[in-house]
Amino acid sequence: MRKLSICAAGAFVFVALTSTAYARSAYDGSWNLAFVTQRGACDAVYNFTVNVFNGVVTHPNLVKFRGYVRKSGAVRASVTVHDKYAAGSGRLSSASGRGTWSGYSGSARCSGYWTAQRN
């Protein structure tokens, strides 16, 4: 009986640790982003959709895209497409978000703000 209790306790700890390691982020899902240029000669607005899974931000077609969302909602991301680069940070809530970004398009330096809406 004692061996059974030890095995059951060990299995419970393993399941608890496993479910914690693969816990979903509160921000998981699809998000629409709008990057608005306030300074510089970049396009006025860039719109695209990203996915968040376990706090990792991805885009299905952009190879050079890195991003993450912390449990607090703090988000950081960067993207490179041909001769364009942008990096930004900000905060997500349960359904929306906002932050700032800076980068370049060719030789033009740009900066502005971004907004996010959960799909």
PyRosetta script that sets phi, psi and omega in degrees:
from pyrosetta import init, pose_from_sequence

init()
pose = pose_from_sequence("MRKLSICAAGAFVFVALTSTAYARSAYDGSWNLAFVTQRGACDAVYNFTVNVFNGVVTHPNLVKFRGYVRKSGAVRASVTVHDKYAAGSGRLSSASGRGTWSGYSGSARCSGYWTAQRN")
pose.set_psi(1, -38.9)
pose.set_omega(1, 179.8)
pose.set_phi(2, -63.7)
pose.set_psi(2, -41.4)
pose.set_omega(2, 178.2)
pose.set_phi(3, -62.1)
pose.set_psi(3, -39.7)
pose.set_omega(3, 179.2)
pose.set_phi(4, -63.6)
pose.set_psi(4, -41.2)
pose.set_omega(4, 178.9)
pose.set_phi(5, -64.6)
pose.set_psi(5, -41.5)
pose.set_omega(5, 179.0)
pose.set_phi(6, -65.3)
pose.set_psi(6, -43.4)
pose.set_omega(6, 178.4)
pose.set_phi(7, -63.4)
pose.set_psi(7, -42.9)
pose.set_omega(7, 179.7)
pose.set_phi(8, -63.8)
pose.set_psi(8, -42.0)
pose.set_omega(8, 178.7)
pose.set_phi(9, -64.4)
pose.set_psi(9, -41.6)
pose.set_omega(9, 178.2)
pose.set_phi(10, -63.3)
pose.set_psi(10, -42.0)
pose.set_omega(10, 178.6)
pose.set_phi(11, -64.5)
pose.set_psi(11, -40.5)
pose.set_omega(11, 178.9)
pose.set_phi(12, -61.9)
pose.set_psi(12, -44.9)
pose.set_omega(12, 179.4)
pose.set_phi(13, -62.4)
pose.set_psi(13, -43.6)
pose.set_omega(13, 179.7)
pose.set_phi(14, -61.6)
pose.set_psi(14, -46.8)
pose.set_omega(14, 179.7)
pose.set_phi(15, -63.3)
pose.set_psi(15, -41.9)
pose.set_omega(15, -180.0)
pose.set_phi(16, -63.3)
pose.set_psi(16, -43.7)
pose.set_omega(16, 179.5)
pose.set_phi(17, -67.7)
pose.set_psi(17, -40.0)
pose.set_omega(17, -179.9)
pose.set_phi(18, -64.8)
pose.set_psi(18, -44.8)
pose.set_omega(18, -178.3)
pose.set_phi(19, -69.0)
pose.set_psi(19, -30.9)
pose.set_omega(19, 176.1)
pose.set_phi(20, -69.7)
pose.set_psi(20, -41.1)
pose.set_omega(20, -178.0)
pose.set_phi(21, -65.1)
pose.set_psi(21, -31.0)
pose.set_omega(21, -178.0)
pose.set_phi(22, -110.1)
pose.set_psi(22, 24.5)
pose.set_omega(22, -179.3)
pose.set_phi(23, -65.9)
pose.set_psi(23, 141.3)
pose.set_omega(23, 177.7)
pose.set_phi(24, -71.1)
pose.set_psi(24, 148.2)
pose.set_omega(24, 174.3)
pose.set_phi(25, -81.0)
pose.set_psi(25, 148.2)
pose.set_omega(25, 176.1)
pose.set_phi(26, -63.9)
pose.set_psi(26, -14.7)
pose.set_omega(26, -176.7)
pose.set_phi(27, -104.6)
pose.set_psi(27, 4.8)
pose.set_omega(27, -179.7)
pose.set_phi(28, -59.9)
pose.set_psi(28, 142.1)
pose.set_omega(28, 177.8)
pose.set_phi(29, 134.2)
pose.set_psi(29, -170.1)
pose.set_omega(29, -177.9)
pose.set_phi(30, -95.5)
pose.set_psi(30, 136.9)
pose.set_omega(30, -178.8)
pose.set_phi(31, -131.0)
pose.set_psi(31, 134.9)
pose.set_omega(31, 172.1)
pose.set_phi(32, -91.1)
pose.set_psi(32, 129.8)
pose.set_omega(32, -179.4)
pose.set_phi(33, -115.6)
pose.set_psi(33, 145.2)
pose.set_omega(33, 172.3)
pose.set_phi(34, -130.2)
pose.set_psi(34, 121.2)
pose.set_omega(34, 176.5)
pose.set_phi(35, -103.0)
pose.set_psi(35, 116.9)
pose.set_omega(35, -176.9)
pose.set_phi(36, -105.3)
pose.set_psi(36, 126.6)
pose.set_omega(36, 178.5)
pose.set_phi(37, -84.7)
pose.set_psi(37, 124.6)
pose.set_omega(37, 176.7)
pose.set_phi(38, -105.6)
pose.set_psi(38, -29.6)
pose.set_omega(38, 179.9)
pose.set_phi(39, -134.5)
pose.set_psi(39, 137.2)
pose.set_omega(39, 176.6)
pose.set_phi(40, 105.6)
pose.set_psi(40, 174.2)
pose.set_omega(40, -174.5)
pose.set_phi(41, -101.3)
pose.set_psi(41, 30.6)
pose.set_omega(41, 176.1)
pose.set_phi(42, -82.7)
pose.set_psi(42, 169.3)
pose.set_omega(42, 175.8)
pose.set_phi(43, -53.8)
pose.set_psi(43, 148.2)
pose.set_omega(43, -176.1)
pose.set_phi(44, -61.8)
pose.set_psi(44, -41.8)
pose.set_omega(44, -177.5)
pose.set_phi(45, -144.0)
pose.set_psi(45, 138.1)
pose.set_omega(45, 171.8)
pose.set_phi(46, -117.1)
pose.set_psi(46, 128.2)
pose.set_omega(46, 178.1)
pose.set_phi(47, -120.8)
pose.set_psi(47, 135.5)
pose.set_omega(47, 170.9)
pose.set_phi(48, -163.4)
pose.set_psi(48, 170.4)
pose.set_omega(48, -177.4)
pose.set_phi(49, -113.7)
pose.set_psi(49, 138.1)
pose.set_omega(49, 176.4)
pose.set_phi(50, -123.3)
pose.set_psi(50, 164.4)
pose.set_omega(50, 176.0)
pose.set_phi(51, -118.2)
pose.set_psi(51, 143.0)
pose.set_omega(51, 174.6)
pose.set_phi(52, -116.4)
pose.set_psi(52, 128.3)
pose.set_omega(52, 176.9)
pose.set_phi(53, -138.6)
pose.set_psi(53, 120.8)
pose.set_omega(53, -176.4)
pose.set_phi(54, 53.2)
pose.set_psi(54, 35.6)
pose.set_omega(54, 177.4)
pose.set_phi(55, 82.5)
pose.set_psi(55, -2.4)
pose.set_omega(55, 179.4)
pose.set_phi(56, -97.2)
pose.set_psi(56, 128.4)
pose.set_omega(56, -179.0)
pose.set_phi(57, -93.6)
pose.set_psi(57, 128.8)
pose.set_omega(57, 179.8)
pose.set_phi(58, -135.3)
pose.set_psi(58, 160.5)
pose.set_omega(58, 172.7)
pose.set_phi(59, -130.1)
pose.set_psi(59, 131.0)
pose.set_omega(59, -173.0)
pose.set_phi(60, -64.8)
pose.set_psi(60, -24.6)
pose.set_omega(60, -175.3)
pose.set_phi(61, -111.3)
pose.set_psi(61, -6.6)
pose.set_omega(61, -178.2)
pose.set_phi(62, -104.0)
pose.set_psi(62, 110.9)
pose.set_omega(62, -177.7)
pose.set_phi(63, -70.1)
pose.set_psi(63, -40.2)
pose.set_omega(63, -176.7)
pose.set_phi(64, -97.3)
pose.set_psi(64, 62.5)
pose.set_omega(64, 178.0)
pose.set_phi(65, -126.5)
pose.set_psi(65, 125.6)
pose.set_omega(65, 178.8)
pose.set_phi(66, -131.6)
pose.set_psi(66, 135.5)
pose.set_omega(66, 177.6)
pose.set_phi(67, -167.1)
pose.set_psi(67, 158.3)
pose.set_omega(67, 176.6)
pose.set_phi(68, -152.9)
pose.set_psi(68, 155.5)
pose.set_omega(68, 176.3)
pose.set_phi(69, -122.0)
pose.set_psi(69, 125.9)
pose.set_omega(69, 176.3)
pose.set_phi(70, -79.6)
pose.set_psi(70, 165.8)
pose.set_omega(70, 179.0)
pose.set_phi(71, -57.6)
pose.set_psi(71, -29.3)
pose.set_omega(71, -179.9)
pose.set_phi(72, -73.7)
pose.set_psi(72, -13.0)
pose.set_omega(72, -176.4)
pose.set_phi(73, 99.3)
pose.set_psi(73, -7.9)
pose.set_omega(73, 177.2)
pose.set_phi(74, -64.1)
pose.set_psi(74, 132.7)
pose.set_omega(74, -176.1)
pose.set_phi(75, -129.0)
pose.set_psi(75, 143.7)
pose.set_omega(75, 174.9)
pose.set_phi(76, -138.2)
pose.set_psi(76, 140.8)
pose.set_omega(76, 179.6)
pose.set_phi(77, -156.7)
pose.set_psi(77, 158.0)
pose.set_omega(77, 173.8)
pose.set_phi(78, -146.1)
pose.set_psi(78, 151.4)
pose.set_omega(78, -178.8)
pose.set_phi(79, -144.4)
pose.set_psi(79, 142.0)
pose.set_omega(79, 174.6)
pose.set_phi(80, -127.6)
pose.set_psi(80, 125.7)
pose.set_omega(80, 175.9)
pose.set_phi(81, -134.9)
pose.set_psi(81, 110.6)
pose.set_omega(81, -177.9)
pose.set_phi(82, 53.5)
pose.set_psi(82, -116.2)
pose.set_omega(82, -177.9)
pose.set_phi(83, -99.3)
pose.set_psi(83, 19.2)
pose.set_omega(83, 179.6)
pose.set_phi(84, -113.6)
pose.set_psi(84, 139.7)
pose.set_omega(84, 179.1)
pose.set_phi(85, -142.3)
pose.set_psi(85, 140.5)
pose.set_omega(85, 174.6)
pose.set_phi(86, -146.9)
pose.set_psi(86, 144.4)
pose.set_omega(86, 174.4)
pose.set_phi(87, -135.5)
pose.set_psi(87, 142.4)
pose.set_omega(87, -178.4)
pose.set_phi(88, -152.0)
pose.set_psi(88, 170.0)
pose.set_omega(88, 176.9)
pose.set_phi(89, -148.8)
pose.set_psi(89, 163.8)
pose.set_omega(89, 179.4)
pose.set_phi(90, 170.7)
pose.set_psi(90, -148.6)
pose.set_omega(90, -176.1)
pose.set_phi(91, -145.2)
pose.set_psi(91, 139.9)
pose.set_omega(91, 173.3)
pose.set_phi(92, -105.4)
pose.set_psi(92, 145.9)
pose.set_omega(92, 167.7)
pose.set_phi(93, -108.1)
pose.set_psi(93, -164.5)
pose.set_omega(93, -176.9)
pose.set_phi(94, -67.5)
pose.set_psi(94, -26.5)
pose.set_omega(94, -175.8)
pose.set_phi(95, -131.4)
pose.set_psi(95, -7.4)
pose.set_omega(95, -177.6)
pose.set_phi(96, -152.6)
pose.set_psi(96, 175.9)
pose.set_omega(96, 179.0)
pose.set_phi(97, -164.7)
pose.set_psi(97, 169.4)
pose.set_omega(97, -178.6)
pose.set_phi(98, -159.5)
pose.set_psi(98, 150.8)
pose.set_omega(98, 177.2)
pose.set_phi(99, -172.5)
pose.set_psi(99, -167.5)
pose.set_omega(99, 179.8)
pose.set_phi(100, -121.5)
pose.set_psi(100, 159.8)
pose.set_omega(100, 178.0)
pose.set_phi(101, -145.8)
pose.set_psi(101, 159.8)
pose.set_omega(101, 171.8)
pose.set_phi(102, -148.9)
pose.set_psi(102, 157.1)
pose.set_omega(102, -179.0)
pose.set_phi(103, 174.7)
pose.set_psi(103, -154.1)
pose.set_omega(103, -179.5)
pose.set_phi(104, -151.0)
pose.set_psi(104, 157.9)
pose.set_omega(104, 172.8)
pose.set_phi(105, -132.6)
pose.set_psi(105, 106.9)
pose.set_omega(105, -171.6)
pose.set_phi(106, 64.0)
pose.set_psi(106, -122.7)
pose.set_omega(106, 179.2)
pose.set_phi(107, -97.0)
pose.set_psi(107, -2.5)
pose.set_omega(107, -178.9)
pose.set_phi(108, -83.2)
pose.set_psi(108, 126.3)
pose.set_omega(108, 174.2)
pose.set_phi(109, -89.7)
pose.set_psi(109, 138.3)
pose.set_omega(109, -175.1)
pose.set_phi(110, -140.9)
pose.set_psi(110, 160.6)
pose.set_omega(110, 174.0)
pose.set_phi(111, -159.1)
pose.set_psi(111, 165.2)
pose.set_omega(111, 179.9)
pose.set_phi(112, 174.7)
pose.set_psi(112, -151.0)
pose.set_omega(112, 179.7)
pose.set_phi(113, -126.5)
pose.set_psi(113, 162.5)
pose.set_omega(113, 175.7)
pose.set_phi(114, -128.8)
pose.set_psi(114, 152.2)
pose.set_omega(114, 173.9)
pose.set_phi(115, -128.4)
pose.set_psi(115, 155.0)
pose.set_omega(115, -179.8)
pose.set_phi(116, -135.9)
pose.set_psi(116, 142.7)
pose.set_omega(116, 174.5)
pose.set_phi(117, -132.0)
pose.set_psi(117, 129.5)
pose.set_omega(117, 178.0)
pose.set_phi(118, -70.7)
pose.set_psi(118, 137.7)
pose.set_omega(118, 176.8)
pose.set_phi(119, -78.7)
pose.dump_pdb("model.pdb")
